[in-house]
Amino acid sequence: MVQLIELLDEISACKLCEPHLALGANPVVRAHSDARILIIGQAPGTRVHTTGIPWNDPSGDRLRQWLAVDRDSFYDDTLFAIMPMGFCYPGKGKSGDLPPRPECAPTWHDRLMAHLPNIELTLLIGQYAQKHYLQDHHKNLTERVKHWRDHITNRREGGIQLPLPHPSPRNRLWLQRNDWFETETVPWLQQHIKKLLHSSQSGR
């Protein structure tokens, strides 16, 4: 079996989608076999593409606020694995960034997941991650996130899969209209993250 470090090197060298990428290929992903929490978002933006650091932008700042973690903890691979639906910046569309390239997740996700045996919480951020990983009857992201408690009680092998909205500043209006998210979902999420991080760090 390919070792995780070899797989990450293979991903880093991937050029599968490069003909379709405005800024070229620069896969951004982080993983360690000890990680307890997996973050599956959409795809890197231009700032993440340039720096090679996932969630290194205002969206990441808000996400860390939701999780109540500092940057050092967030970027500790032994705590958080970060595996977007598309590993490279897909380019700009008419109303924001283009969707993640469809080749990426089928090519890499299962192979990476095989090296993440300790994941207890997966955060599915945005519609692309949720449509790929959740088989449910909810008609849209708002309804899916509103029923977040269902995903806690109906956990699968590999732990809880929790749907979240995207923390982009463009979602400010959604957060205003759905204030229950930050008064109900976020406090539970912060407490659960705190418990998982304490368990991870005390086991070292």
C-alpha positions in Angstrom: 0.0 0.0 0.0 1.2 3.5 -0.9 2.3 5.4 2.2 0.6 8.7 2.9 3.7 10.8 2.3 4.1 9.2 -1.1 0.4 9.8 -1.9 0.7 13.5 -0.9 3.8 13.8 -3.1 1.8 12.2 -6.0 -1.1 14.7 -5.4 1.4 17.6 -5.3 2.6 16.7 -8.7 -0.9 16.2 -10.2 -1.5 18.0 -13.6 -4.8 16.2 -14.4 -6.8 19.4 -14.7 -4.1 21.8 -15.6 -5.4 22.5 -19.2 -8.6 23.8 -17.5 -7.0 25.9 -14.8 -6.5 29.6 -15.4 -3.5 29.8 -13.0 -2.2 26.3 -13.5 -2.1 23.4 -11.1 -1.1 23.9 -7.5 -2.9 21.3 -5.4 -3.6 22.4 -1.8 -4.3 19.6 0.7 -3.2 18.5 4.1 -3.4 15.1 5.8 -2.0 13.1 8.7 -3.0 9.7 9.8 -3.6 11.0 13.4 -6.1 13.7 12.4 -9.5 13.5 14.1 -11.2 16.2 12.1 -11.6 16.4 8.3 -12.6 19.6 6.5 -14.0 19.2 3.0 -14.7 22.5 1.4 -15.0 23.7 -2.2 -11.7 24.7 -3.8 -8.8 27.1 -3.1 -9.2 30.8 -4.0 -6.5 33.0 -5.5 -4.9 33.8 -2.2 -4.7 30.1 -1.2 -3.4 29.3 -4.6 -0.6 31.8 -4.2 0.4 30.9 -0.7 -0.3 27.1 -0.8 -1.9 27.5 2.6 -5.6 26.2 2.8 -8.2 28.6 4.2 -5.6 31.4 4.3 -8.1 34.1 3.6 -11.2 35.9 5.2 -13.2 32.7 4.8 -10.7 30.8 6.8 -10.7 33.5 9.5 -14.5 33.0 9.9 -14.2 29.3 9.8 -11.6 29.3 12.7 -14.0 31.6 14.6 -16.8 29.0 14.1 -14.5 26.3 15.4 -13.0 28.4 18.2 -9.4 27.4 17.2 -6.3 29.4 16.6 -4.2 29.2 13.5 -1.6 27.0 15.1 -4.2 24.4 16.0 -6.0 24.7 12.7 -2.8 24.1 10.7 -1.6 21.2 12.9 -2.0 18.2 10.5 -2.2 15.8 13.4 -5.5 17.5 14.4 -7.1 18.7 11.2 -7.0 17.2 7.7 -8.0 19.5 4.9 -9.2 17.9 1.6 -11.3 20.2 -0.6 -13.5 18.9 -3.4 -11.1 20.5 -5.9 -7.4 20.8 -4.8 -6.6 23.6 -7.3 -8.0 27.1 -7.9 -10.6 26.5 -10.7 -10.7 30.1 -12.1 -13.2 32.9 -12.1 -16.8 32.6 -13.2 -19.6 35.2 -13.8 -20.6 35.3 -10.1 -17.5 34.2 -8.2 -15.1 31.3 -8.5 -15.9 28.4 -10.8 -17.0 25.1 -9.3 -14.3 22.7 -8.3 -13.0 20.5 -11.1 -15.1 17.3 -11.3 -12.0 15.1 -11.8 -10.4 15.8 -8.5 -12.6 14.1 -5.8 -13.1 10.8 -7.7 -9.4 10.6 -8.4 -8.0 11.4 -4.9 -10.6 11.4 -2.1 -11.0 7.7 -1.5 -7.3 7.2 -1.6 -6.7 9.9 0.9 -9.5 8.7 3.2 -7.8 5.3 3.4 -5.0 7.0 5.2 -7.3 8.8 7.7 -8.5 6.0 10.0 -9.0 8.3 13.1 -11.5 10.8 11.7 -14.4 11.4 14.1 -15.9 14.6 12.6 -16.1 15.6 8.9 -17.1 19.2 8.1 -18.9 19.3 4.8 -18.6 23.0 3.8 -20.8 24.2 1.0 -23.1 22.6 -1.5 -20.5 20.7 -3.5 -19.1 18.7 -0.6 -22.6 18.0 0.7 -24.0 16.8 -2.6 -21.0 14.5 -3.0 -21.1 13.0 0.5 -24.6 13.2 1.8 -27.5 11.1 0.6 -30.5 12.9 2.0 -33.9 14.3 1.1 -33.2 17.9 1.8 -33.7 20.2 -1.3 -31.1 22.8 -0.6 -28.1 23.7 1.6 -30.2 25.8 4.0 -32.6 22.9 4.8 -29.7 20.5 5.1 -27.8 22.7 7.6 -31.0 23.5 9.5 -31.3 19.8 10.2 -27.7 19.5 11.4 -28.8 17.5 14.5 -30.0 14.7 12.2 -26.4 14.2 11.1 -25.2 13.9 14.7 -27.7 11.2 15.6 -27.4 9.4 12.3 -23.6 9.1 12.3 -21.9 6.7 9.9 -18.7 4.7 10.1 -16.0 7.3 10.2 -17.9 9.6 12.6 -20.2 12.6 12.2 -20.6 14.2 8.8 -21.8 17.8 9.6 -23.0 20.1 6.8 -22.0 23.8 7.2 -22.6 26.9 5.0 -19.5 28.4 3.4 -17.9 31.0 5.7 -17.2 33.3 2.8 -17.9 37.0 3.4 -20.3 36.8 0.5 -22.5 34.6 2.8 -23.1 37.5 5.3 -26.8 37.8 4.2 -27.4 34.0 4.6 -26.0 34.2 8.2 -28.3 37.2 8.9 -31.3 35.4 7.6 -30.4 32.2 9.5 -29.2 33.5 12.8 -30.0 30.1 14.4 -26.8 28.8 12.8 -24.5 30.9 15.0 -26.7 30.6 18.1 -27.3 26.9 18.0 -25.0 25.1 15.6 -21.8 26.9 16.2 -21.8 26.5 20.0 -22.3 22.7 19.7 -19.6 22.6 17.0 -17.1 24.5 19.2 -17.8 22.3 22.2 -17.3 19.1 20.1 -14.2 20.4 18.5 -12.8 21.3 22.0 -13.5 17.7 23.1 -11.8 16.1 20.1 -8.8 18.4 20.3 -8.4 17.7 24.0 -8.6 13.9 23.4 -6.0 14.2 20.6 -3.6 16.2 22.6 -3.9 14.2 25.8 -3.2 11.0 23.9 0.2 12.2 22.7 
